[in-house]
Amino acid sequence: MDFPSPKSNIEKLQTYKPNFGKSKINNLIRLSANESALGVSLGVTDALKSLTNSLNRYPPQVSDELISAISKRYSLNKKKIILGNGSDELISILAQTFLNSDDEAIYTEFGFLQFPQAISIVGAKGVIAKDVKFTANVDNILSKITKKTKLIFLANPNNPTGSFIPKEEVIRLHKSIPANILLIYDAAYSEFVVNTDYIDGSELVDKFENIIMLRTFSKLHGLASLRLGWGYASEKIIQNLMKVRGPFSVNTAAIVAGIAALEDLEFQKKSVQHNLKWKLWFEKKFQLLNLEFQPSIANFFLIKFPNEAKYNAQKAESFLASNGILVRGMKVYGLSNYLRISIGNEEENIKFINKLKIFLEN
Ligand SMILES: Cc1ncc(COP(=O)(O)O)c(C=O)c1O
């Protein structure tokens, strides 16, 4: 029987599954999605209260107010900023804007899963560059470039590994790629980074046409539910992306909340300090529990479990879930011995480590 069939590449594709974990327990501790440990700024909550009198109105296609606030907060050129419905949307429209079906796009072995998803949706070919020690490797990325390469996706810091490549390696990568290849530099977790050898990519965008920096309000600013991300690139790239982006994809609540979040420097500072403090605490605890972990510059850790029937990662994930704690299984990345855990608030972190201890000691 005839039926409306989707394009063959879509038919073959699996739906992206965020996998926040499951548990029957109420009052869950969710350490599975790298969300803000401290919630949101009170300024955001207050700003959202004023929303009710404009719910019948479409949002502006481009919010000059939010763009100005981003430009002021991060000292960037207003004309080079694009807003999106989460940086996920920007990743998708970058693939739609730049990839023909016979083009190739490179992404890293343990890179963010939305990259291959966006590439497959447009029917282009994704090419994997192997990591070295769970870290993106510039030589491996460069070795994958062919005449068909149009895009290179690099998350720095990377999710789920928490690793990063330093400034000089980012510059070497950018210098070595031909001018017709666009480097998509996803700096979603950059606000948590304090390492002096890290760059968020904006200085390269100010000098070159073939790089876009992606950022999000979902992590440090705690606005994951409102879906707000932004990109920074040449005006020409922004203009082309705007042809593809939905006209009203950034809603009024996100705009209002985004502006308020940027104003609250205290909340941002507190969140970064909280993250640094608990990152050190977790490192010590993992060492005491004899668990291997990847050093992380972001707000989460990738930890390795023994490949033993009793203490493996799946068993740990189920045990934690049965105790109301959700963590992220890593099977989809081919890392079945690993779990990713986000840094939560004080109470969540302590409960998580206590339960993990019980699991490993029984
Ligand atoms: C590396 C990376 N990029 C982008 C995103 C998506 O962020 P958003 O919530 O803005 O779509 C995430 C979310 O987990 C991420 O880890």
The ligand as an SDF file (V2000), in Angstrom:
LIG
                    3D

 16 16  0  0  0  0  0  0  0  0999 V2000
   28.0770   20.7170   24.1040 C   0  0  0  0  0  0  0  0  0  0  0  0
   26.6410   21.1140   24.1060 C   0  0  0  0  0  0  0  0  0  0  0  0
   26.2060   21.9440   23.1590 N   0  0  0  0  0  0  0  0  0  0  0  0
   24.9180   22.3450   23.1160 C   0  0  0  0  0  0  0  0  0  0  0  0
   24.0040   21.8990   24.0350 C   0  0  0  0  0  0  0  0  0  0  0  0
   22.5780   22.2950   23.8810 C   0  0  0  0  0  0  0  0  0  0  0  0
   22.2490   23.3810   24.6170 O   0  0  0  0  0  0  0  0  0  0  0  0
   20.8200   24.0750   24.4820 P   0  0  0  0  0  0  0  0  0  0  0  0
   20.0870   23.7310   25.7140 O   0  0  0  0  0  0  0  0  0  0  0  0
   21.1480   25.5230   24.3520 O   0  0  0  0  0  0  0  0  0  0  0  0
   20.1560   23.5460   23.2400 O   0  0  0  0  0  0  0  0  0  0  0  0
   24.4070   21.0410   25.0480 C   0  0  0  0  0  0  0  0  0  0  0  0
   23.4330   20.5430   26.0290 C   0  0  0  0  0  0  0  0  0  0  0  0
   23.6200   19.6260   26.7580 O   0  0  0  0  0  0  0  0  0  0  0  0
   25.7630   20.6320   25.0850 C   0  0  0  0  0  0  0  0  0  0  0  0
   26.1880   19.7740   25.9990 O   0  0  0  0  0  0  0  0  0  0  0  0
  1  2  1  0
  2  3  1  0
  2 15  2  0
  3  4  2  0
  4  5  1  0
  5  6  1  0
  5 12  2  0
  6  7  1  0
  7  8  1  0
  8  9  2  0
  8 10  1  0
  8 11  1  0
 12 13  1  0
 12 15  1  0
 13 14  2  0
 15 16  1  0
M  END
$$$$
